[in-house]
Amino acid sequence: MTKATDRASLDQWYVIETEAAISVGTSPNRLLGVDLEMIRSEDGLITVKAEGRDEPLPIKSKFGFIWTTLGTPERDIFPVPETEESDRRYVPCGAVSVKASGLRIIENFLDMAHFPFVHTDILGSEPHTEVEHYNVEIRRDVDEVWATNCQFFQPQAALSATEGIMTQYIYRVMTPFTTLLYKTCPNSANRWDVICLFVQPLDPDRCRAHPVMYLIDDVSTTSELIQFQQLIFLQDRIILENQRPVLLPMEPRSEIPTRADASSIAYRRWLKEKGVTYGTSLMAA
């Protein structure tokens, strides 16, 4: 499959596995069209090697994951201050393989309009289908895309929710393949639940998604929380794997946007500004 050549994709940090999932010995992995080999020694030391390279890849440990890069990132892995709060539940939800561009998955994560139709009676329902006006911007000081003042009526916004509520959202895209959302916490009026999505592009049209949650919830079991989130993501996977084209279209007018697509429009503009082509229709241009 095609390897990444654009610096904007190469010069990023990517999740390739949870720390706990790497067992002693050697195991295969893949990133941006390149085969990787993960090695964990008896004393716990982790090394990652890439095909065609003599030197091991740089690695970092953060948020319970192993991160690596095939390029030379200019910045460290982004901060998420809420992950340091001791009373939050840390809930890694496993890796989900998806036959779609990793950029398609990020864009789907930003989309509220599909809630009533894909996540019926959970994240949305009829007749509550309208996406109300929200604000979106590219924050130049941190080079991130933010969508604020988002809200949507949800029958079950979280596993701990006991009734439908108007849920508030803030979306944050930190890198082309990483995003998170802050959403209304049913258990604390002054704080947000945080759901992160770290996408590992295997090939232009295939990826692994690594969702992880930081929640204020002292009632639900970890198993219940994981099952709830996996249900949501597997509903999304059906849609993602049937989208055409598989790669993210970047040409003007290739897909007709609506007012509800403001986040998608800003995200695609940001990708083009950065020169990201891996997983987009620009690869063949």
Beta strands, then each sheet from edge to edge (+ up, - down):
strand 1: 14-18
strand 2: 25-31
strand 3: 34-40
strand 4: 46-50
strand 5: 59-62
strand 6: 65-68
strand 7: 89-92
strand 8: 96-98
strand 9: 135-139
strand 10: 144-154
strand 11: 165-175
strand 12: 178-184
strand 13: 192-203
strand 14: 206-215
sheet 1: 1+ 6- 5+
sheet 2: 2+ 3- 4+
sheet 3: 7+ 14- 8+
sheet 4: 7+ 14- 13+ 12- 11+ 10- 9+
end
